[in-house]
């Protein structure tokens, strides 16, 4: 178990825009906390934070070929991000969104020798119905009840995660960030009580993306993504990150 937050903190800057993201997963009868924080970095004038990211990539054990890809994208990037999970059994991830592209490059790795590449492609609402056909059949009931939720009309497009020509996950995008409660009100009748109770602790938090595993996954899950703007305070662990998200939401009311 590594000190994930200490590593990510080396990228923290108070004077420029930075986002931190975390997530949880669930199915009808299972709730899964995820300890995989991601920090998204937006460029300062000298692109210095992106260069610091290069240093961190090398420090955590990343293929030099992947570090080179990141360095060559520095001048073209609208933002870059890195996920460092607390468990060594999980993949580290690098995200790069370059100017002029409607998709995000993403790279995953566990060791210094190898990495996988995938893409996150964005589509407007007119592509959502088509892309929902890729959602795993065990999760279609969740989609159906969500459409009746009071905040579903705030949907603005969708992302698909594509790896080696296969769609792995579909994300419904809510950039206006409605509170999770609207979703829980819709899902309560189809979730086991314990799962619902676990999710209820996040009911007042704004949610941006809802991910659905595709037909490629054997044990499909729904993933909820939460994010906050970082400021003076940087969390030192997952518990603090969740609390910071609650506090940030209270301050925005």
C-alpha positions in Angstrom: 0.0 0.0 0.0 1.6 3.3 -1.2 1.0 6.8 0.2 -1.1 7.8 -2.8 -2.1 11.2 -1.6 1.5 12.2 -0.7 2.5 11.4 -4.3 -0.4 13.3 -5.8 0.3 16.3 -3.5 3.6 16.9 -5.3 1.4 18.2 -8.2 -0.8 20.5 -6.1 -0.8 24.2 -7.0 -3.0 26.7 -5.3 -2.9 29.3 -8.1 -4.2 27.3 -11.0 -7.2 25.1 -11.8 -7.0 21.5 -10.6 -9.7 18.9 -10.1 -9.7 15.8 -8.0 -12.0 12.9 -8.8 -13.1 9.8 -6.9 -15.7 7.1 -7.5 -17.8 4.3 -6.1 -19.3 1.3 -7.8 -22.5 -0.7 -7.2 -24.8 -3.4 -8.6 -28.2 -4.5 -7.4 -26.7 -6.4 -4.4 -23.1 -5.0 -4.0 -21.5 -1.7 -3.0 -17.8 -1.2 -3.8 -15.8 1.7 -2.5 -12.9 2.6 -4.8 -9.6 4.0 -3.6 -8.4 5.4 -6.9 -8.1 9.2 -6.7 -7.4 11.1 -9.9 -6.0 14.6 -10.2 -6.6 16.6 -13.3 -4.1 19.4 -14.1 -4.8 22.4 -16.2 -1.9 24.3 -17.7 -0.1 27.3 -16.1 1.7 29.7 -18.4 4.9 27.8 -18.4 3.2 24.3 -18.5 5.2 23.6 -15.3 2.7 21.3 -13.7 2.8 19.1 -16.8 6.5 18.9 -16.4 6.1 18.0 -12.7 3.8 15.2 -13.9 6.6 13.8 -16.1 8.7 13.6 -12.9 6.0 11.8 -11.0 5.4 9.3 -13.8 9.0 8.3 -13.7 9.0 8.1 -9.9 6.0 5.7 -9.7 7.5 3.4 -12.3 6.2 4.2 -15.8 7.5 3.1 -19.2 9.9 5.6 -20.7 7.9 5.4 -23.9 4.8 6.5 -22.1 6.6 9.3 -20.4 7.8 10.5 -23.8 4.2 10.5 -25.1 3.2 12.6 -22.1 6.1 15.0 -22.6 5.4 15.4 -26.3 1.8 16.4 -25.6 2.6 19.1 -23.0 2.3 22.1 -25.4 -0.9 20.8 -27.0 -2.8 19.6 -23.8 -5.9 21.3 -22.5 -5.5 19.2 -19.4 -3.7 16.0 -18.2 -4.6 13.7 -15.3 -3.1 10.9 -13.4 -4.8 8.2 -11.2 -2.7 6.5 -8.6 -4.7 3.7 -6.8 -3.9 2.8 -3.2 -3.5 -0.8 -4.2 -0.6 -2.0 -6.3 -3.0 -4.6 -7.8 -4.9 -1.8 -9.6 -3.8 0.1 -12.8 -2.3 3.5 -12.7 -3.8 5.7 -15.4 -2.7 8.7 -17.4 -5.2 10.9 -19.2 -4.3 13.4 -21.9 -6.8 15.7 -23.7 -5.2 17.6 -26.5 -6.5 20.7 -28.3 -8.6 19.9 -31.4 -9.6 16.4 -30.3 -13.1 15.3 -29.2 -11.6 12.3 -27.4 -9.3 11.7 -24.5 -6.2 9.5 -24.7 -5.8 7.2 -21.7 -3.1 4.8 -20.7 -3.0 2.1 -18.1 -0.1 0.2 -16.5 1.0 -1.8 -13.5 4.7 -2.2 -14.3 7.4 -0.2 -15.9 7.6 -2.2 -19.1 4.1 -2.3 -20.4 1.0 -0.1 -20.9 -2.4 -0.3 -22.6 -4.0 2.5 -24.5 -7.7 3.4 -24.7 -9.9 6.3 -25.7 -12.8 8.2 -24.2 -15.0 9.5 -27.1 -17.7 12.1 -26.5 -21.0 12.3 -28.3 -24.0 14.6 -27.9 -27.4 13.5 -26.7 -28.4 12.2 -30.2 -25.8 9.4 -29.8 -26.9 8.3 -26.3 -29.7 6.0 -27.4 -27.4 4.2 -29.9 -24.5 3.9 -27.3 -26.9 2.5 -24.7 -27.1 -0.6 -26.8 -23.6 -1.4 -25.6 -24.6 -1.4 -21.9 -24.5 -4.8 -20.3 -28.0 -6.4 -20.2 -27.8 -6.7 -16.4 -27.6 -2.9 -16.1 -30.4 -1.9 -18.6 -32.9 -1.8 -15.7 -30.9 0.9 -14.1 -30.9 3.0 -17.2 -34.6 2.5 -17.7 -35.5 3.8 -14.2 -33.1 6.7 -14.5 -34.9 8.0 -17.5 -37.9 8.6 -15.3 -35.8 10.6 -12.7 -36.4 14.3 -12.3 -32.8 15.3 -13.3 -32.4 13.0 -16.3 -33.4 15.9 -18.6 -30.1 17.6 -17.5 -28.2 14.9 -19.4 -25.7 16.5 -21.8 -24.0 13.9 -24.0 -22.2 10.7 -23.2 -18.7 9.3 -23.3 -17.6 5.8 -24.4 -14.4 4.1 -23.3 -12.9 2.1 -26.1 -10.0 -0.3 -25.8 -8.6 -2.2 -28.8 -11.8 -1.6 -30.8 -14.0 -2.8 -28.0 -16.4 -0.5 -26.0 -15.8 -1.2 -22.3 -17.9 1.4 -20.5 -20.6 4.0 -21.3 -20.8 7.2 -19.3 -23.9 9.5 -19.1 -22.6 13.1 -18.6 -24.3 15.7 -16.3 -21.9 18.7 -16.4 -24.5 20.7 -14.4 -23.9 18.2 -11.6 -27.3 17.4 -10.1 -27.2 15.9 -6.6 -27.1 12.1 -6.4 -30.4 12.1 -4.5 -32.4 12.3 -7.8 -30.8 9.0 -8.9 -31.3 7.2 -5.6 -34.9 8.2 -5.6 -35.3 6.4 -8.9 -33.1 3.3 -7.9 -34.3 2.6 -4.4 -36.9 0.0 -5.5 -34.3 -2.1 -7.4 -31.4 -2.0 -5.0 -30.9 -4.2 -2.0 -31.4 -2.3 1.2 -27.7 -2.4 2.3 -26.6 -1.1 -1.1 -29.1 1.7 -1.0 -28.0 2.6 2.6 -24.3 2.8 1.5 -25.1 5.1 -1.4 -27.4 7.2 0.7 -24.3 8.7 2.5 -23.5 10.5 -0.8 -27.0 11.7 -1.6 -26.2 15.4 -1.3 -23.1 15.3 -3.4 -23.1 16.6 -7.0 -22.5 13.9 -9.6 -21.0 14.5 -13.1 -20.8 11.1 -14.7 -22.5 7.8 -14.4 -20.6 4.9 -15.9 -22.2 1.6 -17.1 -20.1 -1.4 -17.9 -20.5 -2.8 -21.4 -21.4 -6.3 -22.6 -17.6 -7.0 -22.4 -17.6 -7.2 -18.6 -18.4 -10.5 -16.8 -19.4 -8.8 -13.5 -21.0 -5.5 -14.6 -21.2 -2.5 -12.3 -22.4 1.1 -12.3 -19.8 3.7 -11.4 -20.5 7.1 -9.9 -17.9 9.8 -10.3 -17.5 12.8 -8.0 -15.1 15.6 -8.3 -14.1 18.8 -6.6 -12.0 21.9 -7.4 -8.9 21.8 -5.3 -7.9 25.0 -3.4 -5.6 25.6 -0.4 -6.3 22.3 1.3 -5.2 18.9 -0.1 -6.6 15.7 1.4 -4.2 13.2 3.0 -6.4 10.1 2.6 -9.6 8.9 1.1 -11.7 9.8 4.1 -10.6 13.4 3.9 -11.3 13.5 0.2 -14.9 12.4 0.7 -15.3 14.9 3.6 -13.7 17.6 1.5 -16.3 16.9 -1.2 -19.1 17.2 1.3 -17.6 20.4 2.7 -17.1 21.9 -0.8 -20.8 21.2 -1.7 -22.0 22.9 1.5 -19.9 26.0 0.7 -21.4 26.1 -2.8 -25.0 26.3 -1.6 
